[in-house]
């Protein structure tokens, strides 16, 4: 297989990612980064097969990215994709040596997750108060820590009185997420009064009764961020806010990690850097924002 083409090697890697159950977004990101390397190699040299790529080729690609004003964080992410790609090829016996092993990542400051201030999420609530669908989505992210994709996937049958059941999807396991009063009230109002007629089993639907997709949810909430004049935040920062406020209120980190569906507790630990002080004696009762 030493004469495998660059595109053939990429297809082999992508198929392996799919079999491992990697998310669609993860696969698209890997494919985009590696395709960028392949395009660079084809334009700069006569490289046609995967086995002739040298470390210098990858280093030149890294320098080209920096020259074209890619941030250090973006360059590092692309190198990570490339390193995983070549590591896979070596493990599979496609290549005998990994040309990316000696390439170093550029240094950069790791951005901490952003959280909304109380005045900001209160302004957001006020902005969407007449839209029960948007309000329910905001509360599920802010008060229960759901991901956008989980809101898209949420089924009517998975909504219980005090909790929602999140079905497994892509590489995420299923879990049960408790709902506080604000989340329950907002969700019930939407289901009773605001949900458009639909045969869909999904909770959130469009005016025409189709499933409200993640990109629709993001566009919807971004409009309300603009209306509330909230700058410099993203939709996922609602979930970040939930995590930080629960940790600050004294909820054990392993409990928070389980509720939000983090695979590793180390993922939750990074949010501790955003906490100045922790309220003691709160047990495991979730804080209501």
Secondary structure by P-SEA (a helix, b strand, c coil): cccccaaaaaaaaaaaaaaacccaaaaaaaaaaaaaaaaaaaacccccccccccaaaaaaaaaaaaaacccaaaaaaaaaaaaaaaaaaaaaccccccccccbbbbbbccccbbbbcaaaaaaaaaaacccaaaaaaaaaaacccccaaaaaacccccccccbbbbcccccbbbbbbbbcaaaaaaaaaaaacccccccccccccccccccccaaaaaaaaaaaaaaacccccccaaaaaaaaaaaaaacccaaaaaaaaccccaaaaaaacccccccccccccccccc
